[in-house]
């Protein structure tokens, strides 16, 4: 019973420690977060645009490729301001941690302690090197991670 409790406590701590670390490093926003938020606000107000309205070009036809991520960021920012950005970053990092944990479980033949430590170290390195920031590709990275571990997620 105590051994199982310690493994569960270790798992919980391995998810909480990166969240606390993100709160200290959250001021390291991606350089283009404000542009993405502006696009998101505009899309929420006027719909998807087909001519470039946010740059120096006049009537330049474009295809907005990051409309979904801009809209999601815009919704979180409009509802909660900077706390929304922090919340979304924490949610996405938790999903990354879960995927890393499941991948480590597969590689280590379901060794929970090794998987937790590997996930924790990897996520801390990703946070310190600004991998876990809001940018237009974050959902692409997340979907590739989830798709690559799909058999693991469905078996959980």
N, C-alpha and C positions, 0 to 999 in steps of 0.2 A: 504494500500500500504506500509506504513512504517513498520507495524507489519510483513508483509511478507518479506520485505527486511531484517529486523532484524533476522528472523528465517533462511533465506538463508545465511546471514553473519555469524551467529552462526555455521551453518553447515560447511561453508568454513573454519572458524577458527578452528573448531574441527578436520579438516583434516590437516591443516597447522601446528598447534602446535606440534603434534607428529613428523611430518617431521623435524621440527627445533630441537626437542629433540634428534632425531636419529643422526643428524649431530654432536651434542655434545658428544654423547655416541658411535659413530661409531668405535672408537678405540678399543672397547671391542669385537674384533673378536672372533668367535668360535675358540677353541684351534686347531681344525683340518681343518681350512679353507685352510691352505697351502697344506695339503695333498690332499684335494679335488681339489684344483686348479692344482696340479701336475697331478692328475688323469685325469682331464679335458683336460689339454694340451696334455697329452699322447694320449688320445682317439681321439682328434681332428687331431693329426698328424698321428697316426698309426691305428686307429680303436679300437674297443672294444677288450680288451685282455682277454685271458682265462687262462693264467698262471701268478702268482703273480710276478710282476716285480718291485714293489715299497717297498718290505720289505726284511728281511734277509733270507727268505725261498727260496730255489732253486727249480724251476720247480713245484711249488705247484699249482695244478689245483684249480681255483676259478671261481665263478660266480660274476661278477661285478653287484651288485644290485643298486648302485647309479650312473649308467653311465649317465642317463639323467640329473640329477642335477649337476653332475660334468661337463658335457659338457656345460650346460647353464652357470654355473659359469665361466668356462674356456673361453667361448665366450665373456662374459662381461668383464673379466679381460684382455683378449688379445686386445680387441677393445679400452678400456678406462682405463686400469690399475686399480689403487685403486678407481678412480672415478666411474668405472664400478661396483665395489662392493657396493659403496654407492648408486648408482642409482638403482641397483637391490634390495637392501634392502629397499629403499624408495618405489619402485613399489610394492613390496610384502607387505609392511606395509600399503600402501594405499588400497590394496585389502582386507587385514585383517580389516581395519577400515570400509570399505564399508560393509563387511559381518557382522561385529559387529553392525553397525548402522541398517542394515535391521533386524537383530535378535532382537535388542532392540525395533525397531518399532513394530514388531510382539508382543512382550511381553507387551509393554506399550499401546497397542491399538492406535498406530499411533500418539503418543505424541512426536513431533519433538524435543522439548526442552529437555525433559527427555532422549530421545534416544541419542541425541548429547552429553549430559553430561555423561551419562552412558558409551557411546562408548569412549569418551575422557579419562575418569578416568581409564577404563579397559585397553586402549591402553598404557597409560602412565605407568601403573603398569607393563604391559608386557614388555615394553621397559626397564624400570629400573631393572627388574629381568632377562634381557638378553634372553627373549623369541624370540624377533625379531632379530635373527642373522642368518647368512647363514650357514646352515648345511644340511646334506643330507636328513633330514626328513622334511625340511620346506615345500616342495611341497606336502608331505603327509598330513601335518597339514592343509595346504591351501585347498587341495581337500576335506578333511573331512569337513572343515568349509563351503565350497561352496555347497557340496552335502547336508549337513544338512539344509541349507537355500535355496535350489533350488527353491521351490515355491515362496519364497520372491524375488529372483533375477529375475525370469521370469515375475513377475508381476510389476516390476519397470518400 
